[in-house]
Amino acid sequence: MNSAIELEEFLHAAQEFVKKSDEIGDGWSIKECGDDKSKTFLKKDLYVEHTDDNNSILLKMEYIIFYNLSYGVPAFSFNIWNSSGTLLSLEDVRKMSFIQISQKDFYSVITQQEHPVFQRPYFIVHPCHTEELLATFKNKSQNIIVTFLGLITPLVKLDLPLKYGL
């Protein structure tokens, strides 16, 4: 059973997601790269105060959702910088995760690689298991992007307001 989604389905879900984001003031926007619809992506920039070992630091988060052509699924990428503009390491990101996860397990899900749209390093959630995860929800989901984010947000320090489900 092929449970990949078509590019047009992703684009429609992205437009509906941004419409809902605008309604609830969540800050996602949709960006297009010229005439190549396959490079359309969703973006959210956010400043977050993170407390670790009684130290509080300000972080800039950049979240990107794009369509992975090879796997036919939404894909999630992000970068996080500290207040001096230094990109955090993958290990720093793991330690900030909402859930406790071993280094080995975390690195099997998230890696740093060249972003297929921006051609520069980003942390990317591996898309290899996304298709099978989404297959369970594909025909039950009101918006595949909301469903996708609901599955990965515990790993990446991103709140997904419950209002997306309404």
Phi and psi in radians as a Rosetta constraint file:
Dihedral C 1 N 2 CA 2 C 2 CIRCULARHARMONIC -1.522 0.35
Dihedral N 2 CA 2 C 2 N 3 CIRCULARHARMONIC 2.028 0.35
Dihedral C 2 N 3 CA 3 C 3 CIRCULARHARMONIC -1.961 0.35
Dihedral N 3 CA 3 C 3 N 4 CIRCULARHARMONIC 0.257 0.35
Dihedral C 3 N 4 CA 4 C 4 CIRCULARHARMONIC -1.131 0.35
Dihedral N 4 CA 4 C 4 N 5 CIRCULARHARMONIC 2.756 0.35
Dihedral C 4 N 5 CA 5 C 5 CIRCULARHARMONIC -1.905 0.35
Dihedral N 5 CA 5 C 5 N 6 CIRCULARHARMONIC 2.608 0.35
Dihedral C 5 N 6 CA 6 C 6 CIRCULARHARMONIC -1.350 0.35
Dihedral N 6 CA 6 C 6 N 7 CIRCULARHARMONIC 2.721 0.35
Dihedral C 6 N 7 CA 7 C 7 CIRCULARHARMONIC -0.966 0.35
Dihedral N 7 CA 7 C 7 N 8 CIRCULARHARMONIC -0.764 0.35
Dihedral C 7 N 8 CA 8 C 8 CIRCULARHARMONIC -1.083 0.35
Dihedral N 8 CA 8 C 8 N 9 CIRCULARHARMONIC -0.642 0.35
Dihedral C 8 N 9 CA 9 C 9 CIRCULARHARMONIC -1.139 0.35
Dihedral N 9 CA 9 C 9 N 10 CIRCULARHARMONIC -0.724 0.35
Dihedral C 9 N 10 CA 10 C 10 CIRCULARHARMONIC -1.080 0.35
Dihedral N 10 CA 10 C 10 N 11 CIRCULARHARMONIC -0.813 0.35
Dihedral C 10 N 11 CA 11 C 11 CIRCULARHARMONIC -1.084 0.35
Dihedral N 11 CA 11 C 11 N 12 CIRCULARHARMONIC -0.713 0.35
Dihedral C 11 N 12 CA 12 C 12 CIRCULARHARMONIC -1.121 0.35
Dihedral N 12 CA 12 C 12 N 13 CIRCULARHARMONIC -0.799 0.35
Dihedral C 12 N 13 CA 13 C 13 CIRCULARHARMONIC -1.081 0.35
Dihedral N 13 CA 13 C 13 N 14 CIRCULARHARMONIC -0.670 0.35
Dihedral C 13 N 14 CA 14 C 14 CIRCULARHARMONIC -1.108 0.35
Dihedral N 14 CA 14 C 14 N 15 CIRCULARHARMONIC -0.772 0.35
Dihedral C 14 N 15 CA 15 C 15 CIRCULARHARMONIC -1.109 0.35
Dihedral N 15 CA 15 C 15 N 16 CIRCULARHARMONIC -0.744 0.35
Dihedral C 15 N 16 CA 16 C 16 CIRCULARHARMONIC -1.160 0.35
Dihedral N 16 CA 16 C 16 N 17 CIRCULARHARMONIC -0.667 0.35
Dihedral C 16 N 17 CA 17 C 17 CIRCULARHARMONIC -1.095 0.35
Dihedral N 17 CA 17 C 17 N 18 CIRCULARHARMONIC -0.798 0.35
Dihedral C 17 N 18 CA 18 C 18 CIRCULARHARMONIC -1.162 0.35
Dihedral N 18 CA 18 C 18 N 19 CIRCULARHARMONIC -0.638 0.35
Dihedral C 18 N 19 CA 19 C 19 CIRCULARHARMONIC -1.037 0.35
Dihedral N 19 CA 19 C 19 N 20 CIRCULARHARMONIC -0.802 0.35
Dihedral C 19 N 20 CA 20 C 20 CIRCULARHARMONIC -1.170 0.35
Dihedral N 20 CA 20 C 20 N 21 CIRCULARHARMONIC -0.697 0.35
Dihedral C 20 N 21 CA 21 C 21 CIRCULARHARMONIC -1.025 0.35
Dihedral N 21 CA 21 C 21 N 22 CIRCULARHARMONIC -0.749 0.35
Dihedral C 21 N 22 CA 22 C 22 CIRCULARHARMONIC -1.090 0.35
Dihedral N 22 CA 22 C 22 N 23 CIRCULARHARMONIC -0.730 0.35
Dihedral C 22 N 23 CA 23 C 23 CIRCULARHARMONIC -1.062 0.35
Dihedral N 23 CA 23 C 23 N 24 CIRCULARHARMONIC -0.684 0.35
Dihedral C 23 N 24 CA 24 C 24 CIRCULARHARMONIC -1.765 0.35
Dihedral N 24 CA 24 C 24 N 25 CIRCULARHARMONIC 0.017 0.35
Dihedral C 24 N 25 CA 25 C 25 CIRCULARHARMONIC 1.198 0.35
Dihedral N 25 CA 25 C 25 N 26 CIRCULARHARMONIC 0.724 0.35
Dihedral C 25 N 26 CA 26 C 26 CIRCULARHARMONIC -1.616 0.35
Dihedral N 26 CA 26 C 26 N 27 CIRCULARHARMONIC -0.178 0.35
Dihedral C 26 N 27 CA 27 C 27 CIRCULARHARMONIC 1.552 0.35
Dihedral N 27 CA 27 C 27 N 28 CIRCULARHARMONIC 0.148 0.35
Dihedral C 27 N 28 CA 28 C 28 CIRCULARHARMONIC -1.424 0.35
Dihedral N 28 CA 28 C 28 N 29 CIRCULARHARMONIC 2.512 0.35
Dihedral C 28 N 29 CA 29 C 29 CIRCULARHARMONIC -2.312 0.35
Dihedral N 29 CA 29 C 29 N 30 CIRCULARHARMONIC 2.778 0.35
Dihedral C 29 N 30 CA 30 C 30 CIRCULARHARMONIC -1.880 0.35
Dihedral N 30 CA 30 C 30 N 31 CIRCULARHARMONIC 2.373 0.35
Dihedral C 30 N 31 CA 31 C 31 CIRCULARHARMONIC -2.193 0.35
Dihedral N 31 CA 31 C 31 N 32 CIRCULARHARMONIC 2.413 0.35
Dihedral C 31 N 32 CA 32 C 32 CIRCULARHARMONIC -1.989 0.35
Dihedral N 32 CA 32 C 32 N 33 CIRCULARHARMONIC 2.574 0.35
Dihedral C 32 N 33 CA 33 C 33 CIRCULARHARMONIC -1.957 0.35
Dihedral N 33 CA 33 C 33 N 34 CIRCULARHARMONIC 1.482 0.35
Dihedral C 33 N 34 CA 34 C 34 CIRCULARHARMONIC 1.101 0.35
Dihedral N 34 CA 34 C 34 N 35 CIRCULARHARMONIC -2.446 0.35
Dihedral C 34 N 35 CA 35 C 35 CIRCULARHARMONIC -1.527 0.35
Dihedral N 35 CA 35 C 35 N 36 CIRCULARHARMONIC -0.125 0.35
Dihedral C 35 N 36 CA 36 C 36 CIRCULARHARMONIC -1.472 0.35
Dihedral N 36 CA 36 C 36 N 37 CIRCULARHARMONIC 1.672 0.35
Dihedral C 36 N 37 CA 37 C 37 CIRCULARHARMONIC -1.082 0.35
Dihedral N 37 CA 37 C 37 N 38 CIRCULARHARMONIC -0.451 0.35
Dihedral C 37 N 38 CA 38 C 38 CIRCULARHARMONIC -1.197 0.35
Dihedral N 38 CA 38 C 38 N 39 CIRCULARHARMONIC -0.238 0.35
Dihedral C 38 N 39 CA 39 C 39 CIRCULARHARMONIC -1.760 0.35
Dihedral N 39 CA 39 C 39 N 40 CIRCULARHARMONIC 0.160 0.35
Dihedral C 39 N 40 CA 40 C 40 CIRCULARHARMONIC -1.166 0.35
Dihedral N 40 CA 40 C 40 N 41 CIRCULARHARMONIC 2.409 0.35
Dihedral C 40 N 41 CA 41 C 41 CIRCULARHARMONIC -2.511 0.35
Dihedral N 41 CA 41 C 41 N 42 CIRCULARHARMONIC 2.832 0.35
Dihedral C 41 N 42 CA 42 C 42 CIRCULARHARMONIC -1.803 0.35
Dihedral N 42 CA 42 C 42 N 43 CIRCULARHARMONIC 2.518 0.35
Dihedral C 42 N 43 CA 43 C 43 CIRCULARHARMONIC -2.432 0.35
Dihedral N 43 CA 43 C 43 N 44 CIRCULARHARMONIC 2.502 0.35
Dihedral C 43 N 44 CA 44 C 44 CIRCULARHARMONIC -2.488 0.35
Dihedral N 44 CA 44 C 44 N 45 CIRCULARHARMONIC 2.224 0.35
Dihedral C 44 N 45 CA 45 C 45 CIRCULARHARMONIC -1.870 0.35
Dihedral N 45 CA 45 C 45 N 46 CIRCULARHARMONIC 2.466 0.35
Dihedral C 45 N 46 CA 46 C 46 CIRCULARHARMONIC -2.640 0.35
Dihedral N 46 CA 46 C 46 N 47 CIRCULARHARMONIC 2.451 0.35
Dihedral C 46 N 47 CA 47 C 47 CIRCULARHARMONIC -1.834 0.35
Dihedral N 47 CA 47 C 47 N 48 CIRCULARHARMONIC 2.290 0.35
Dihedral C 47 N 48 CA 48 C 48 CIRCULARHARMONIC -2.304 0.35
Dihedral N 48 CA 48 C 48 N 49 CIRCULARHARMONIC 2.393 0.35
Dihedral C 48 N 49 CA 49 C 49 CIRCULARHARMONIC -1.574 0.35
Dihedral N 49 CA 49 C 49 N 50 CIRCULARHARMONIC 2.167 0.35
Dihedral C 49 N 50 CA 50 C 50 CIRCULARHARMONIC -2.013 0.35
Dihedral N 50 CA 50 C 50 N 51 CIRCULARHARMONIC 2.274 0.35
Dihedral C 50 N 51 CA 51 C 51 CIRCULARHARMONIC -1.908 0.35
Dihedral N 51 CA 51 C 51 N 52 CIRCULARHARMONIC 2.220 0.35
Dihedral C 51 N 52 CA 52 C 52 CIRCULARHARMONIC -2.483 0.35
Dihedral N 52 CA 52 C 52 N 53 CIRCULARHARMONIC 2.154 0.35
Dihedral C 52 N 53 CA 53 C 53 CIRCULARHARMONIC 0.910 0.35
Dihedral N 53 CA 53 C 53 N 54 CIRCULARHARMONIC 0.795 0.35
Dihedral C 53 N 54 CA 54 C 54 CIRCULARHARMONIC 1.191 0.35
Dihedral N 54 CA 54 C 54 N 55 CIRCULARHARMONIC 0.122 0.35
Dihedral C 54 N 55 CA 55 C 55 CIRCULARHARMONIC -1.792 0.35
Dihedral N 55 CA 55 C 55 N 56 CIRCULARHARMONIC 2.402 0.35
Dihedral C 55 N 56 CA 56 C 56 CIRCULARHARMONIC -1.988 0.35
Dihedral N 56 CA 56 C 56 N 57 CIRCULARHARMONIC 2.222 0.35
Dihedral C 56 N 57 CA 57 C 57 CIRCULARHARMONIC -2.260 0.35
Dihedral N 57 CA 57 C 57 N 58 CIRCULARHARMONIC 2.620 0.35
Dihedral C 57 N 58 CA 58 C 58 CIRCULARHARMONIC -1.643 0.35
Dihedral N 58 CA 58 C 58 N 59 CIRCULARHARMONIC 2.278 0.35
Dihedral C 58 N 59 CA 59 C 59 CIRCULARHARMONIC -2.121 0.35
Dihedral N 59 CA 59 C 59 N 60 CIRCULARHARMONIC 2.504 0.35
Dihedral C 59 N 60 CA 60 C 60 CIRCULARHARMONIC -1.788 0.35
Dihedral N 60 CA 60 C 60 N 61 CIRCULARHARMONIC 2.154 0.35
Dihedral C 60 N 61 CA 61 C 61 CIRCULARHARMONIC -1.898 0.35
Dihedral N 61 CA 61 C 61 N 62 CIRCULARHARMONIC 2.397 0.35
Dihedral C 61 N 62 CA 62 C 62 CIRCULARHARMONIC -2.188 0.35
Dihedral N 62 CA 62 C 62 N 63 CIRCULARHARMONIC 2.061 0.35
Dihedral C 62 N 63 CA 63 C 63 CIRCULARHARMONIC -1.932 0.35
Dihedral N 63 CA 63 C 63 N 64 CIRCULARHARMONIC 2.375 0.35
Dihedral C 63 N 64 CA 64 C 64 CIRCULARHARMONIC -2.310 0.35
Dihedral N 64 CA 64 C 64 N 65 CIRCULARHARMONIC 2.301 0.35
Dihedral C 64 N 65 CA 65 C 65 CIRCULARHARMONIC -2.027 0.35
Dihedral N 65 CA 65 C 65 N 66 CIRCULARHARMONIC 2.187 0.35
Dihedral C 65 N 66 CA 66 C 66 CIRCULARHARMONIC -2.354 0.35
Dihedral N 66 CA 66 C 66 N 67 CIRCULARHARMONIC 2.968 0.35
Dihedral C 66 N 67 CA 67 C 67 CIRCULARHARMONIC -1.632 0.35
Dihedral N 67 CA 67 C 67 N 68 CIRCULARHARMONIC 2.152 0.35
Dihedral C 67 N 68 CA 68 C 68 CIRCULARHARMONIC -1.543 0.35
Dihedral N 68 CA 68 C 68 N 69 CIRCULARHARMONIC 1.894 0.35
Dihedral C 68 N 69 CA 69 C 69 CIRCULARHARMONIC -1.086 0.35
Dihedral N 69 CA 69 C 69 N 70 CIRCULARHARMONIC -0.674 0.35
Dihedral C 69 N 70 CA 70 C 70 CIRCULARHARMONIC -1.153 0.35
Dihedral N 70 CA 70 C 70 N 71 CIRCULARHARMONIC -0.685 0.35
Dihedral C 70 N 71 CA 71 C 71 CIRCULARHARMONIC -1.748 0.35
Dihedral N 71 CA 71 C 71 N 72 CIRCULARHARMONIC -0.265 0.35
Dihedral C 71 N 72 CA 72 C 72 CIRCULARHARMONIC 1.160 0.35
Dihedral N 72 CA 72 C 72 N 73 CIRCULARHARMONIC 0.716 0.35
Dihedral C 72 N 73 CA 73 C 73 CIRCULARHARMONIC -2.477 0.35
Dihedral N 73 CA 73 C 73 N 74 CIRCULARHARMONIC 2.825 0.35
Dihedral C 73 N 74 CA 74 C 74 CIRCULARHARMONIC -1.142 0.35
Dihedral N 74 CA 74 C 74 N 75 CIRCULARHARMONIC 2.570 0.35
Dihedral C 74 N 75 CA 75 C 75 CIRCULARHARMONIC -2.269 0.35
Dihedral N 75 CA 75 C 75 N 76 CIRCULARHARMONIC 2.650 0.35
Dihedral C 75 N 76 CA 76 C 76 CIRCULARHARMONIC -2.121 0.35
Dihedral N 76 CA 76 C 76 N 77 CIRCULARHARMONIC 2.302 0.35
Dihedral C 76 N 77 CA 77 C 77 CIRCULARHARMONIC -2.380 0.35
Dihedral N 77 CA 77 C 77 N 78 CIRCULARHARMONIC 2.786 0.35
Dihedral C 77 N 78 CA 78 C 78 CIRCULARHARMONIC -2.814 0.35
Dihedral N 78 CA 78 C 78 N 79 CIRCULARHARMONIC 2.796 0.35
Dihedral C 78 N 79 CA 79 C 79 CIRCULARHARMONIC -2.369 0.35
Dihedral N 79 CA 79 C 79 N 80 CIRCULARHARMONIC 2.634 0.35
Dihedral C 79 N 80 CA 80 C 80 CIRCULARHARMONIC -2.372 0.35
Dihedral N 80 CA 80 C 80 N 81 CIRCULARHARMONIC 2.256 0.35
Dihedral C 80 N 81 CA 81 C 81 CIRCULARHARMONIC -2.062 0.35
Dihedral N 81 CA 81 C 81 N 82 CIRCULARHARMONIC 2.585 0.35
Dihedral C 81 N 82 CA 82 C 82 CIRCULARHARMONIC -1.464 0.35
Dihedral N 82 CA 82 C 82 N 83 CIRCULARHARMONIC 3.132 0.35
Dihedral C 82 N 83 CA 83 C 83 CIRCULARHARMONIC -1.175 0.35
Dihedral N 83 CA 83 C 83 N 84 CIRCULARHARMONIC -0.279 0.35
Dihedral C 83 N 84 CA 84 C 84 CIRCULARHARMONIC -1.604 0.35
Dihedral N 84 CA 84 C 84 N 85 CIRCULARHARMONIC 0.037 0.35
Dihedral C 84 N 85 CA 85 C 85 CIRCULARHARMONIC 1.577 0.35
Dihedral N 85 CA 85 C 85 N 86 CIRCULARHARMONIC 0.123 0.35
Dihedral C 85 N 86 CA 86 C 86 CIRCULARHARMONIC -1.478 0.35
Dihedral N 86 CA 86 C 86 N 87 CIRCULARHARMONIC 2.268 0.35
Dihedral C 86 N 87 CA 87 C 87 CIRCULARHARMONIC -1.180 0.35
Dihedral N 87 CA 87 C 87 N 88 CIRCULARHARMONIC 2.298 0.35
Dihedral C 87 N 88 CA 88 C 88 CIRCULARHARMONIC -1.218 0.35
Dihedral N 88 CA 88 C 88 N 89 CIRCULARHARMONIC 2.678 0.35
Dihedral C 88 N 89 CA 89 C 89 CIRCULARHARMONIC -1.436 0.35
Dihedral N 89 CA 89 C 89 N 90 CIRCULARHARMONIC 2.878 0.35
Dihedral C 89 N 90 CA 90 C 90 CIRCULARHARMONIC -1.067 0.35
Dihedral N 90 CA 90 C 90 N 91 CIRCULARHARMONIC -0.636 0.35
Dihedral C 90 N 91 CA 91 C 91 CIRCULARHARMONIC -1.177 0.35
Dihedral N 91 CA 91 C 91 N 92 CIRCULARHARMONIC -0.682 0.35
Dihedral C 91 N 92 CA 92 C 92 CIRCULARHARMONIC -1.037 0.35
Dihedral N 92 CA 92 C 92 N 93 CIRCULARHARMONIC -0.740 0.35
Dihedral C 92 N 93 CA 93 C 93 CIRCULARHARMONIC -1.115 0.35
Dihedral N 93 CA 93 C 93 N 94 CIRCULARHARMONIC -0.745 0.35
Dihedral C 93 N 94 CA 94 C 94 CIRCULARHARMONIC -1.050 0.35
Dihedral N 94 CA 94 C 94 N 95 CIRCULARHARMONIC -0.747 0.35
Dihedral C 94 N 95 CA 95 C 95 CIRCULARHARMONIC -1.146 0.35
Dihedral N 95 CA 95 C 95 N 96 CIRCULARHARMONIC -0.420 0.35
Dihedral C 95 N 96 CA 96 C 96 CIRCULARHARMONIC -1.535 0.35
Dihedral N 96 CA 96 C 96 N 97 CIRCULARHARMONIC -0.135 0.35
Dihedral C 96 N 97 CA 97 C 97 CIRCULARHARMONIC -0.970 0.35
Dihedral N 97 CA 97 C 97 N 98 CIRCULARHARMONIC 2.542 0.35
Dihedral C 97 N 98 CA 98 C 98 CIRCULARHARMONIC -1.147 0.35
Dihedral N 98 CA 98 C 98 N 99 CIRCULARHARMONIC -0.401 0.35
Dihedral C 98 N 99 CA 99 C 99 CIRCULARHARMONIC -2.037 0.35
Dihedral N 99 CA 99 C 99 N 100 CIRCULARHARMONIC 2.638 0.35
Dihedral C 99 N 100 CA 100 C 100 CIRCULARHARMONIC -1.366 0.35
Dihedral N 100 CA 100 C 100 N 101 CIRCULARHARMONIC 2.153 0.35
Dihedral C 100 N 101 CA 101 C 101 CIRCULARHARMONIC -2.496 0.35
Dihedral N 101 CA 101 C 101 N 102 CIRCULARHARMONIC 2.442 0.35
Dihedral C 101 N 102 CA 102 C 102 CIRCULARHARMONIC -1.164 0.35
Dihedral N 102 CA 102 C 102 N 103 CIRCULARHARMONIC 2.742 0.35
Dihedral C 102 N 103 CA 103 C 103 CIRCULARHARMONIC -1.012 0.35
Dihedral N 103 CA 103 C 103 N 104 CIRCULARHARMONIC -0.794 0.35
Dihedral C 103 N 104 CA 104 C 104 CIRCULARHARMONIC -1.060 0.35
Dihedral N 104 CA 104 C 104 N 105 CIRCULARHARMONIC -0.824 0.35
Dihedral C 104 N 105 CA 105 C 105 CIRCULARHARMONIC -1.150 0.35
Dihedral N 105 CA 105 C 105 N 106 CIRCULARHARMONIC -0.722 0.35
Dihedral C 105 N 106 CA 106 C 106 CIRCULARHARMONIC -1.093 0.35
Dihedral N 106 CA 106 C 106 N 107 CIRCULARHARMONIC -0.806 0.35
Dihedral C 106 N 107 CA 107 C 107 CIRCULARHARMONIC -1.184 0.35
Dihedral N 107 CA 107 C 107 N 108 CIRCULARHARMONIC -0.333 0.35
Dihedral C 107 N 108 CA 108 C 108 CIRCULARHARMONIC -1.411 0.35
Dihedral N 108 CA 108 C 108 N 109 CIRCULARHARMONIC -0.251 0.35
Dihedral C 108 N 109 CA 109 C 109 CIRCULARHARMONIC -1.837 0.35
Dihedral N 109 CA 109 C 109 N 110 CIRCULARHARMONIC -0.669 0.35
Dihedral C 109 N 110 CA 110 C 110 CIRCULARHARMONIC -2.154 0.35
Dihedral N 110 CA 110 C 110 N 111 CIRCULARHARMONIC 2.363 0.35
Dihedral C 110 N 111 CA 111 C 111 CIRCULARHARMONIC -2.460 0.35
Dihedral N 111 CA 111 C 111 N 112 CIRCULARHARMONIC 2.909 0.35
Dihedral C 111 N 112 CA 112 C 112 CIRCULARHARMONIC -1.845 0.35
Dihedral N 112 CA 112 C 112 N 113 CIRCULARHARMONIC 2.254 0.35
Dihedral C 112 N 113 CA 113 C 113 CIRCULARHARMONIC -2.697 0.35
Dihedral N 113 CA 113 C 113 N 114 CIRCULARHARMONIC 3.010 0.35
Dihedral C 113 N 114 CA 114 C 114 CIRCULARHARMONIC -1.202 0.35
Dihedral N 114 CA 114 C 114 N 115 CIRCULARHARMONIC 2.242 0.35
Dihedral C 114 N 115 CA 115 C 115 CIRCULARHARMONIC -1.250 0.35
Dihedral N 115 CA 115 C 115 N 116 CIRCULARHARMONIC 2.336 0.35
Dihedral C 115 N 116 CA 116 C 116 CIRCULARHARMONIC -1.174 0.35
Dihedral N 116 CA 116 C 116 N 117 CIRCULARHARMONIC -0.366 0.35
Dihedral C 116 N 117 CA 117 C 117 CIRCULARHARMONIC -1.662 0.35
Dihedral N 117 CA 117 C 117 N 118 CIRCULARHARMONIC -0.749 0.35
Dihedral C 117 N 118 CA 118 C 118 CIRCULARHARMONIC -1.691 0.35
Dihedral N 118 CA 118 C 118 N 119 CIRCULARHARMONIC -0.233 0.35
Dihedral C 118 N 119 CA 119 C 119 CIRCULARHARMONIC 0.971 0.35
Dihedral N 119 CA 119 C 119 N 120 CIRCULARHARMONIC 0.669 0.35
Dihedral C 119 N 120 CA 120 C 120 CIRCULARHARMONIC -2.514 0.35
Dihedral N 120 CA 120 C 120 N 121 CIRCULARHARMONIC 2.846 0.35
Dihedral C 120 N 121 CA 121 C 121 CIRCULARHARMONIC -1.108 0.35
Dihedral N 121 CA 121 C 121 N 122 CIRCULARHARMONIC 2.357 0.35
Dihedral C 121 N 122 CA 122 C 122 CIRCULARHARMONIC -2.475 0.35
Dihedral N 122 CA 122 C 122 N 123 CIRCULARHARMONIC 2.716 0.35
Dihedral C 122 N 123 CA 123 C 123 CIRCULARHARMONIC -1.393 0.35
Dihedral N 123 CA 123 C 123 N 124 CIRCULARHARMONIC 2.314 0.35
Dihedral C 123 N 124 CA 124 C 124 CIRCULARHARMONIC -2.289 0.35
Dihedral N 124 CA 124 C 124 N 125 CIRCULARHARMONIC 2.315 0.35
Dihedral C 124 N 125 CA 125 C 125 CIRCULARHARMONIC -1.337 0.35
Dihedral N 125 CA 125 C 125 N 126 CIRCULARHARMONIC 2.151 0.35
Dihedral C 125 N 126 CA 126 C 126 CIRCULARHARMONIC -0.950 0.35
Dihedral N 126 CA 126 C 126 N 127 CIRCULARHARMONIC 2.237 0.35
Dihedral C 126 N 127 CA 127 C 127 CIRCULARHARMONIC -1.467 0.35
Dihedral N 127 CA 127 C 127 N 128 CIRCULARHARMONIC -0.048 0.35
Dihedral C 127 N 128 CA 128 C 128 CIRCULARHARMONIC -1.072 0.35
Dihedral N 128 CA 128 C 128 N 129 CIRCULARHARMONIC -0.548 0.35
Dihedral C 128 N 129 CA 129 C 129 CIRCULARHARMONIC -1.802 0.35
Dihedral N 129 CA 129 C 129 N 130 CIRCULARHARMONIC -0.042 0.35
Dihedral C 129 N 130 CA 130 C 130 CIRCULARHARMONIC -1.073 0.35
Dihedral N 130 CA 130 C 130 N 131 CIRCULARHARMONIC -0.749 0.35
Dihedral C 130 N 131 CA 131 C 131 CIRCULARHARMONIC -1.016 0.35
Dihedral N 131 CA 131 C 131 N 132 CIRCULARHARMONIC -0.822 0.35
Dihedral C 131 N 132 CA 132 C 132 CIRCULARHARMONIC -1.228 0.35
Dihedral N 132 CA 132 C 132 N 133 CIRCULARHARMONIC -0.576 0.35
Dihedral C 132 N 133 CA 133 C 133 CIRCULARHARMONIC -1.138 0.35
Dihedral N 133 CA 133 C 133 N 134 CIRCULARHARMONIC -0.791 0.35
Dihedral C 133 N 134 CA 134 C 134 CIRCULARHARMONIC -1.246 0.35
Dihedral N 134 CA 134 C 134 N 135 CIRCULARHARMONIC -0.417 0.35
Dihedral C 134 N 135 CA 135 C 135 CIRCULARHARMONIC -1.000 0.35
Dihedral N 135 CA 135 C 135 N 136 CIRCULARHARMONIC -0.624 0.35
Dihedral C 135 N 136 CA 136 C 136 CIRCULARHARMONIC -1.097 0.35
Dihedral N 136 CA 136 C 136 N 137 CIRCULARHARMONIC -0.570 0.35
Dihedral C 136 N 137 CA 137 C 137 CIRCULARHARMONIC -1.892 0.35
Dihedral N 137 CA 137 C 137 N 138 CIRCULARHARMONIC -0.148 0.35
Dihedral C 137 N 138 CA 138 C 138 CIRCULARHARMONIC -0.897 0.35
Dihedral N 138 CA 138 C 138 N 139 CIRCULARHARMONIC -0.837 0.35
Dihedral C 138 N 139 CA 139 C 139 CIRCULARHARMONIC -1.493 0.35
Dihedral N 139 CA 139 C 139 N 140 CIRCULARHARMONIC -0.082 0.35
Dihedral C 139 N 140 CA 140 C 140 CIRCULARHARMONIC -1.883 0.35
Dihedral N 140 CA 140 C 140 N 141 CIRCULARHARMONIC -0.196 0.35
Dihedral C 140 N 141 CA 141 C 141 CIRCULARHARMONIC -1.469 0.35
Dihedral N 141 CA 141 C 141 N 142 CIRCULARHARMONIC 2.351 0.35
Dihedral C 141 N 142 CA 142 C 142 CIRCULARHARMONIC -1.318 0.35
Dihedral N 142 CA 142 C 142 N 143 CIRCULARHARMONIC -0.540 0.35
Dihedral C 142 N 143 CA 143 C 143 CIRCULARHARMONIC -2.607 0.35
Dihedral N 143 CA 143 C 143 N 144 CIRCULARHARMONIC 2.045 0.35
Dihedral C 143 N 144 CA 144 C 144 CIRCULARHARMONIC -1.115 0.35
Dihedral N 144 CA 144 C 144 N 145 CIRCULARHARMONIC -0.474 0.35
Dihedral C 144 N 145 CA 145 C 145 CIRCULARHARMONIC -1.254 0.35
Dihedral N 145 CA 145 C 145 N 146 CIRCULARHARMONIC -0.720 0.35
Dihedral C 145 N 146 CA 146 C 146 CIRCULARHARMONIC -1.072 0.35
Dihedral N 146 CA 146 C 146 N 147 CIRCULARHARMONIC -0.772 0.35
Dihedral C 146 N 147 CA 147 C 147 CIRCULARHARMONIC -1.069 0.35
Dihedral N 147 CA 147 C 147 N 148 CIRCULARHARMONIC -0.812 0.35
Dihedral C 147 N 148 CA 148 C 148 CIRCULARHARMONIC -1.021 0.35
Dihedral N 148 CA 148 C 148 N 149 CIRCULARHARMONIC -0.858 0.35
Dihedral C 148 N 149 CA 149 C 149 CIRCULARHARMONIC -1.096 0.35
Dihedral N 149 CA 149 C 149 N 150 CIRCULARHARMONIC -0.658 0.35
Dihedral C 149 N 150 CA 150 C 150 CIRCULARHARMONIC -1.035 0.35
Dihedral N 150 CA 150 C 150 N 151 CIRCULARHARMONIC -0.494 0.35
Dihedral C 150 N 151 CA 151 C 151 CIRCULARHARMONIC -1.412 0.35
Dihedral N 151 CA 151 C 151 N 152 CIRCULARHARMONIC -0.526 0.35
Dihedral C 151 N 152 CA 152 C 152 CIRCULARHARMONIC -1.881 0.35
Dihedral N 152 CA 152 C 152 N 153 CIRCULARHARMONIC -0.274 0.35
Dihedral C 152 N 153 CA 153 C 153 CIRCULARHARMONIC -1.012 0.35
Dihedral N 153 CA 153 C 153 N 154 CIRCULARHARMONIC -0.533 0.35
Dihedral C 153 N 154 CA 154 C 154 CIRCULARHARMONIC -1.072 0.35
Dihedral N 154 CA 154 C 154 N 155 CIRCULARHARMONIC -0.412 0.35
Dihedral C 154 N 155 CA 155 C 155 CIRCULARHARMONIC -1.441 0.35
Dihedral N 155 CA 155 C 155 N 156 CIRCULARHARMONIC -0.441 0.35
Dihedral C 155 N 156 CA 156 C 156 CIRCULARHARMONIC -2.137 0.35
Dihedral N 156 CA 156 C 156 N 157 CIRCULARHARMONIC 0.361 0.35
Dihedral C 156 N 157 CA 157 C 157 CIRCULARHARMONIC 1.001 0.35
Dihedral N 157 CA 157 C 157 N 158 CIRCULARHARMONIC 0.875 0.35
Dihedral C 157 N 158 CA 158 C 158 CIRCULARHARMONIC -2.311 0.35
Dihedral N 158 CA 158 C 158 N 159 CIRCULARHARMONIC 2.180 0.35
Dihedral C 158 N 159 CA 159 C 159 CIRCULARHARMONIC -1.468 0.35
Dihedral N 159 CA 159 C 159 N 160 CIRCULARHARMONIC 2.418 0.35
Dihedral C 159 N 160 CA 160 C 160 CIRCULARHARMONIC -2.065 0.35
Dihedral N 160 CA 160 C 160 N 161 CIRCULARHARMONIC 1.780 0.35
Dihedral C 160 N 161 CA 161 C 161 CIRCULARHARMONIC -0.977 0.35
Dihedral N 161 CA 161 C 161 N 162 CIRCULARHARMONIC 2.437 0.35
Dihedral C 161 N 162 CA 162 C 162 CIRCULARHARMONIC -1.072 0.35
Dihedral N 162 CA 162 C 162 N 163 CIRCULARHARMONIC -0.359 0.35
Dihedral C 162 N 163 CA 163 C 163 CIRCULARHARMONIC -1.091 0.35
Dihedral N 163 CA 163 C 163 N 164 CIRCULARHARMONIC -0.317 0.35
Dihedral C 163 N 164 CA 164 C 164 CIRCULARHARMONIC -1.144 0.35
Dihedral N 164 CA 164 C 164 N 165 CIRCULARHARMONIC -0.433 0.35
Dihedral C 164 N 165 CA 165 C 165 CIRCULARHARMONIC -1.465 0.35
Dihedral N 165 CA 165 C 165 N 166 CIRCULARHARMONIC -0.108 0.35
